Amino acid sequence: MASSPAAPVRPLRIVLPGGSGQVGQVLARHFQQRGHHVTVLTRGPYTAPWQTVHWDGDQIGPWTEHLEGADVCINLAGRSVNCRYTAANRRAIYGSRIRTTSLLNSVIAALADPPKVWLNASTATIYRHAPDRPMDEKTGQLGGHEAGAPDTWNFSIRVAKDWESAFFATPTPRTRKVAMRSAITFSPAPGNAFAIFSNLVRVGMGGSQGGGRQFVSWIHESDFARAVEFLIAREDLDGPINIAAPHPLTNRDFMATLREAWEVPNGLPIPSLFMEVGAFFLRTETELVLKSRRVIPARLLQAGFQFEFPYWSDAVEDLVRQWRRRDD
Ligand SMILES: NC(=O)c1ccc[n+]([C@@H]2O[C@H](COP(=O)([O-])OP(=O)(O)OC[C@H]3O[C@@H](n4cnc5c(N)ncnc54)[C@H](OP(=O)(O)O)[C@@H]3O)[C@@H](O)[C@H]2O)c1
């Protein structure tokens, strides 16, 4: 149900540091199709329908000229978290996020004509393991102190907290700041979360995981891009904002709905222990699936944002339809 691109009132200059990845491609395509001027800052420039410019995420360079006079900066840079949390990977995950955010702070604070708004990636993972109640921006509790929580969960929470602290550390009076506490973005592109869950379903392994009572927060790619567009336009909104569909659901219901959409009647449930073993061999971590994420986009809803896909059943139907259309 992709909405047809409408010509923008005034084309914006939008700069996306780290915009070459999964989320960046969703945003770059969305804004470019709406007639905005998109520049992706990347360590390896490539050919795309939008401009791609070299930066190293570490040092000031000619790339800073692209932020001078820009309307919007959306920073997504950071080493992928889809890996084993070895000491070296932890250093890279943490360092890449803090370093790039701090670098942008020093650059943006010094520009003559800085971007009007800067949205920095954060994550819904910042909230505690929440099997009991929803977490919104006001009443939600940040994690890191849960008794018995795995060390990997605490690491991710520390990254998220320090990432937001680094973002808000430098005052930028001429640039509004929004920390995007995003849930997992689901899109029908190969290699991302939707493909991983769908592949499990299609090989008969799509039962509930780790007991299935933990909650899953998610957002359809179209709503993610529309929420970012909304946040750019709404000059009264700043600070941390949850970007997640308003109806998180249990892992059991999440997987059952996915099976239904793929017309696969049964799926083998995977207990936590098997998940740990599988994750070890797939060189990833189980946190993505076993931690209960029950995040509510209270500030977006209060501001009047309307989700195109508030329910997983509608989102998944659309994603499967897009996937099948691509494969035909
Ligand atoms: N995907 C989700 O559902 C989700 C949910 C919540 C939060 N987030 C956060 O949102 C951001 C974007 O997510 P994504 O899924 O698009 O991630 P991604 O596909 O891994 O893309 C991140 C980009 O960061 C750049 N990068 C990697 N290591 C870097 C380094 N050491 N220094 C500078 N740049 C580096 C890479 O660009 P180049 O190689 O081109 O330089 C890469 O394309 C991430 O920070 C992620 O933690 C994502």
The ligand as a Tripos MOL2 file, in Angstrom:
@<TRIPOS>MOLECULE
LIG
   48    52     1     0     0
SMALL
NO_CHARGES

@<TRIPOS>ATOM
      1 N1         17.5070   -1.5360   11.1790 N.am      1 LIG1
      2 C1         16.7260   -1.3200   12.2160 C.2       1 LIG1
      3 O1         15.6160   -1.8450   12.2710 O.2       1 LIG1
      4 C2         17.1760   -0.4020   13.3460 C.ar      1 LIG1
      5 C3         16.3950   -0.3230   14.5050 C.ar      1 LIG1
      6 C4         16.8070    0.5370   15.5310 C.ar      1 LIG1
      7 C5         17.9780    1.2710   15.3940 C.ar      1 LIG1
      8 N2         18.7190    1.1600   14.2540 N.ar      1 LIG1
      9 C6         19.9400    1.9550   14.1270 C.3       1 LIG1
     10 O2         19.8070    2.7710   12.9790 O.3       1 LIG1
     11 C7         21.0570    2.8700   12.3010 C.3       1 LIG1
     12 C8         20.8710    2.4260   10.8660 C.3       1 LIG1
     13 O3         20.4310    1.0830   10.8570 O.3       1 LIG1
     14 P1         20.6590    0.1660    9.5720 P.3       1 LIG1
     15 O4         19.9030   -1.0800    9.7960 O.co2     1 LIG1
     16 O5         20.4480    0.9610    8.3440 O.co2     1 LIG1
     17 O6         22.2110   -0.1630    9.7630 O.3       1 LIG1
     18 P2         23.2320   -0.6940    8.6630 P.3       1 LIG1
     19 O7         22.5130   -1.3190    7.5220 O.co2     1 LIG1
     20 O8         24.2460   -1.5110    9.3990 O.co2     1 LIG1
     21 O9         23.9020    0.6700    8.1210 O.3       1 LIG1
     22 C9         24.6830    1.4870    8.9460 C.3       1 LIG1
     23 C10        25.6840    2.2490    8.1000 C.3       1 LIG1
     24 O10        26.6680    2.7650    8.9870 O.3       1 LIG1
     25 C11        27.8990    2.8780    8.2950 C.3       1 LIG1
     26 N3         28.9860    2.4210    9.1780 N.ar      1 LIG1
     27 C12        29.2400    1.1770    9.6090 C.ar      1 LIG1
     28 N4         30.3440    1.1690   10.3790 N.ar      1 LIG1
     29 C13        30.8020    2.4450   10.3990 C.ar      1 LIG1
     30 C14        31.9290    3.0880   10.9930 C.ar      1 LIG1
     31 N5         32.8190    2.4030   11.7230 N.pl3     1 LIG1
     32 N6         32.0860    4.4180   10.8070 N.ar      1 LIG1
     33 C15        31.2200    5.1250   10.0570 C.ar      1 LIG1
     34 N7         30.1410    4.5720    9.4550 N.ar      1 LIG1
     35 C16        29.9370    3.2510    9.6410 C.ar      1 LIG1
     36 C17        27.8200    2.0060    7.0580 C.3       1 LIG1
     37 O11        27.9290    2.8510    5.9270 O.3       1 LIG1
     38 P3         29.2010    2.8540    4.9260 P.3       1 LIG1
     39 O12        29.8290    1.4860    4.9910 O.co2     1 LIG1
     40 O13        28.5890    3.1700    3.6070 O.co2     1 LIG1
     41 O14        30.1000    3.9360    5.4110 O.co2     1 LIG1
     42 C18        26.4370    1.3730    7.1080 C.3       1 LIG1
     43 O15        25.7860    1.3520    5.8680 O.3       1 LIG1
     44 C19        22.0480    2.0080   13.0600 C.3       1 LIG1
     45 O16        22.8540    2.8330   13.8550 O.3       1 LIG1
     46 C20        21.1770    1.1050   13.9070 C.3       1 LIG1
     47 O17        21.7880    0.7590   15.1380 O.3       1 LIG1
     48 C21        18.3350    0.3430   13.2420 C.ar      1 LIG1
@<TRIPOS>BOND
     1     1     2 1
     2     2     3 2
     3     2     4 1
     4     4     5 ar
     5     4    48 ar
     6     5     6 ar
     7     6     7 ar
     8     7     8 ar
     9     8     9 1
    10     8    48 ar
    11     9    10 1
    12     9    46 1
    13    10    11 1
    14    11    12 1
    15    11    44 1
    16    12    13 1
    17    13    14 1
    18    14    15 2
    19    14    16 1
    20    14    17 1
    21    17    18 1
    22    18    19 2
    23    18    20 1
    24    18    21 1
    25    21    22 1
    26    22    23 1
    27    23    24 1
    28    23    42 1
    29    24    25 1
    30    25    26 1
    31    25    36 1
    32    26    27 ar
    33    26    35 ar
    34    27    28 ar
    35    28    29 ar
    36    29    30 ar
    37    29    35 ar
    38    30    31 1
    39    30    32 ar
    40    32    33 ar
    41    33    34 ar
    42    34    35 ar
    43    36    37 1
    44    36    42 1
    45    37    38 1
    46    38    39 2
    47    38    40 1
    48    38    41 1
    49    42    43 1
    50    44    45 1
    51    44    46 1
    52    46    47 1
@<TRIPOS>SUBSTRUCTURE
     1 LIG1         1 GROUP 0 **** ****
